[in-house]
Amino acid sequence: MNTKQTDDTTQASADFAGVPKLDDQICFALYSASGLMTRLYRPLLEPLGLTYPQYLAMMALWERAPRTVGGLGEVLGLDSATLTPLLKRLEAGGFITRRRDAADERRVLLELTAKGQSLRGPAKDVAVQILCQFPRLSAVELDGLHRILAKLIAGLRETDAKAPAAD
């Protein structure tokens, strides 16, 4: 290593003295876990013809349908710009239908088709298979992790709701 590189490395280290390392950041751990979870789901969802975001939308619809597009977006934490193409793909795949609410034409209702309903059973198998991917965590630890994440999400949503809107 030449003197210039050593000086640059020393300066960079000094500039970041006291700053937590990437691996020590909670946000990075959550980001990494999210990406890995999505990758684990991919081969399990592919035979069902679903992507991970589509799977989440279908789960919300299996829990309660019909739902409005806005209501689904709220549950999933997705804005309409992200949700609309996802819903169009689900509709094109024959999993859902979209129709205007007769009581309020501004609202679009999402309903499951027979094909969409038929995926509910195989989707349960996916959830079980995913749980098998956590051999290092006991059922008690997984439950604790879920409770902590739910608490974190609730707190972050509360903080986000109080934040001033971006211009």
Kinemage of the C-alpha trace (Angstrom):
@kinemage 1
@onewidth
@group {chain A} dominant
@subgroup {mainchain}
@vectorlist {calphas} color= white
{ca met a 1} P 0.000 0.000 0.000
{ca asn a 2} L 1.414 3.394 -0.882
{ca thr a 3} L 1.562 6.392 1.440
{ca lys a 4} L -1.375 8.146 -0.297
{ca gln a 5} L -3.675 5.124 0.233
{ca thr a 6} L -2.565 4.843 3.874
{ca asp a 7} L -3.280 8.540 4.441
{ca asp a 8} L -6.725 8.214 2.795
{ca thr a 9} L -7.573 5.156 4.908
{ca thr a 10} L -6.412 6.867 8.093
{ca gln a 11} L -8.457 9.984 7.253
{ca ala a 12} L -11.554 7.903 6.446
{ca ser a 13} L -11.194 6.054 9.756
{ca ala a 14} L -10.855 9.345 11.623
{ca asp a 15} L -13.886 10.811 9.829
{ca phe a 16} L -16.030 7.892 10.993
{ca ala a 17} L -14.634 7.510 14.497
{ca gly a 18} L -17.532 6.894 16.866
{ca val a 19} L -19.954 6.081 14.040
{ca pro a 20} L -21.415 2.580 14.459
{ca lys a 21} L -20.240 0.043 11.897
{ca leu a 22} L -22.660 -1.171 9.249
{ca asp a 23} L -23.075 -4.566 10.931
{ca asp a 24} L -24.016 -2.783 14.172
{ca gln a 25} L -26.906 -0.878 12.560
{ca ile a 26} L -30.391 -2.212 13.318
{ca cys a 27} L -31.622 -0.824 10.007
{ca phe a 28} L -29.028 -2.867 8.117
{ca ala a 29} L -29.917 -6.041 10.007
{ca leu a 30} L -33.606 -5.517 9.157
{ca tyr a 31} L -32.770 -4.699 5.533
{ca ser a 32} L -30.587 -7.813 5.199
{ca ala a 33} L -33.190 -10.046 6.849
{ca ser a 34} L -35.915 -8.664 4.583
{ca gly a 35} L -33.901 -9.367 1.446
{ca leu a 36} L -33.041 -12.882 2.589
{ca met a 37} L -36.662 -13.636 3.489
{ca thr a 38} L -37.809 -12.501 0.055
{ca arg a 39} L -35.192 -14.771 -1.561
{ca leu a 40} L -36.301 -17.736 0.577
{ca tyr a 41} L -39.908 -17.245 -0.521
{ca arg a 42} L -39.135 -16.958 -4.244
{ca pro a 43} L -38.724 -20.681 -5.098
{ca leu a 44} L -41.711 -21.593 -2.905
{ca leu a 45} L -44.020 -19.035 -4.512
{ca glu a 46} L -42.914 -19.556 -8.098
{ca pro a 47} L -45.043 -22.722 -8.568
{ca leu a 48} L -48.056 -20.706 -7.357
{ca gly a 49} L -47.365 -17.986 -9.915
{ca leu a 50} L -46.844 -15.340 -7.233
{ca thr a 51} L -44.098 -12.937 -6.269
{ca tyr a 52} L -43.541 -12.154 -2.602
{ca pro a 53} L -45.430 -8.797 -2.706
{ca gln a 54} L -48.295 -10.515 -4.551
{ca tyr a 55} L -48.312 -13.249 -1.897
{ca leu a 56} L -48.671 -10.598 0.815
{ca ala a 57} L -51.571 -8.994 -1.062
{ca met a 58} L -53.244 -12.378 -1.460
{ca met a 59} L -52.781 -13.143 2.247
{ca ala a 60} L -54.510 -9.873 3.127
{ca leu a 61} L -57.354 -10.739 0.747
{ca trp a 62} L -57.663 -14.274 2.149
{ca glu a 63} L -58.072 -12.690 5.575
{ca arg a 64} L -60.770 -10.312 4.346
{ca ala a 65} L -62.289 -9.710 0.955
{ca pro a 66} L -63.560 -7.674 -0.613
{ca arg a 67} L -61.157 -4.908 0.328
{ca thr a 68} L -60.670 -1.501 -1.162
{ca val a 69} L -57.414 -0.731 -2.934
{ca gly a 70} L -56.757 1.947 -0.314
{ca gly a 71} L -57.471 -0.462 2.521
{ca leu a 72} L -55.100 -3.046 1.079
{ca gly a 73} L -52.422 -0.404 0.618
{ca glu a 74} L -52.818 0.614 4.240
{ca val a 75} L -52.505 -2.974 5.490
{ca leu a 76} L -49.426 -3.646 3.350
{ca gly a 77} L -47.845 -0.227 3.801
{ca leu a 78} L -47.761 0.356 0.042
{ca asp a 79} L -48.695 3.478 -1.883
{ca ser a 80} L -50.944 3.341 -4.933
{ca ala a 81} L -48.009 3.786 -7.344
{ca thr a 82} L -46.541 0.512 -6.050
{ca leu a 83} L -49.826 -1.288 -5.459
{ca thr a 84} L -51.514 -0.604 -8.812
{ca pro a 85} L -49.049 -2.559 -11.012
{ca leu a 86} L -49.028 -5.405 -8.476
{ca leu a 87} L -52.832 -5.600 -8.590
{ca lys a 88} L -52.871 -5.429 -12.386
{ca arg a 89} L -50.562 -8.471 -12.501
{ca leu a 90} L -52.767 -10.349 -10.016
{ca glu a 91} L -55.816 -9.513 -12.108
{ca ala a 92} L -54.063 -10.534 -15.348
{ca gly a 93} L -53.118 -13.816 -13.655
{ca gly a 94} L -56.767 -14.454 -12.863
{ca phe a 95} L -56.302 -14.292 -9.069
{ca ile a 96} L -58.419 -11.193 -8.345
{ca thr a 97} L -61.006 -8.915 -9.881
{ca arg a 98} L -61.270 -5.174 -9.470
{ca arg a 99} L -64.559 -3.322 -9.655
{ca arg a 100} L -65.945 0.058 -8.705
{ca asp a 101} L -67.871 0.211 -5.437
{ca ala a 102} L -71.539 0.812 -6.295
{ca ala a 103} L -71.948 2.842 -3.094
{ca asp a 104} L -68.953 5.073 -3.884
{ca glu a 105} L -67.634 5.096 -7.453
{ca arg a 106} L -64.313 6.568 -6.259
{ca arg a 107} L -63.468 3.328 -4.467
{ca val a 108} L -62.195 0.200 -6.182
{ca leu a 109} L -63.017 -3.133 -4.545
{ca leu a 110} L -60.741 -6.141 -4.790
{ca glu a 111} L -62.231 -9.621 -4.772
{ca leu a 112} L -60.693 -13.052 -5.047
{ca thr a 113} L -61.547 -15.241 -8.011
{ca ala a 114} L -61.975 -19.002 -7.679
{ca lys a 115} L -58.362 -19.341 -8.848
{ca gly a 116} L -57.254 -16.890 -6.161
{ca gln a 117} L -59.220 -18.751 -3.495
{ca ser a 118} L -57.727 -22.064 -4.607
{ca leu a 119} L -54.211 -20.881 -3.735
{ca arg a 120} L -55.060 -20.482 -0.062
{ca gly a 121} L -54.289 -24.126 0.809
{ca pro a 122} L -50.952 -24.293 -1.023
{ca ala a 123} L -50.024 -20.910 0.479
{ca lys a 124} L -50.426 -22.379 3.976
{ca asp a 125} L -47.813 -24.958 3.001
{ca val a 126} L -45.453 -22.138 1.998
{ca ala a 127} L -45.752 -20.583 5.462
{ca val a 128} L -44.907 -23.917 7.100
{ca gln a 129} L -41.938 -24.458 4.781
{ca ile a 130} L -40.594 -21.000 5.615
{ca leu a 131} L -40.744 -21.730 9.347
{ca cys a 132} L -38.537 -24.753 8.688
{ca gln a 133} L -35.865 -22.352 7.400
{ca phe a 134} L -35.179 -21.130 10.949
{ca pro a 135} L -33.336 -24.076 12.524
{ca arg a 136} L -31.349 -21.797 14.833
{ca leu a 137} L -34.447 -20.298 16.448
{ca ser a 138} L -36.840 -22.111 18.743
{ca ala a 139} L -40.602 -21.602 18.572
{ca val a 140} L -40.341 -19.417 21.690
{ca glu a 141} L -37.593 -17.302 20.095
{ca leu a 142} L -39.578 -16.912 16.869
{ca asp a 143} L -42.623 -15.819 18.869
{ca gly a 144} L -40.494 -13.324 20.793
{ca leu a 145} L -38.965 -12.003 17.580
{ca his a 146} L -42.421 -11.569 16.087
{ca arg a 147} L -43.636 -9.646 19.149
{ca ile a 148} L -40.562 -7.380 19.134
{ca leu a 149} L -40.944 -6.680 15.416
{ca ala a 150} L -44.656 -5.891 15.850
{ca lys a 151} L -43.746 -3.446 18.617
{ca leu a 152} L -41.023 -1.893 16.444
{ca ile a 153} L -43.389 -1.538 13.485
{ca ala a 154} L -46.086 0.075 15.643
{ca gly a 155} L -43.571 2.553 17.029
{ca leu a 156} L -42.168 3.381 13.605
{ca arg a 157} L -45.665 3.914 12.196
{ca glu a 158} L -46.456 6.239 15.071
{ca thr a 159} L -43.242 8.182 14.485
{ca asp a 160} L -43.905 8.300 10.744
{ca ala a 161} L -47.447 9.614 11.309
{ca lys a 162} L -46.055 12.474 13.406
{ca ala a 163} L -43.346 13.381 10.889
{ca pro a 164} L -43.959 16.449 8.741
{ca ala a 165} L -44.954 15.611 5.180
{ca ala a 166} L -42.154 15.803 2.621
{ca asp a 167} L -42.559 18.551 0.055
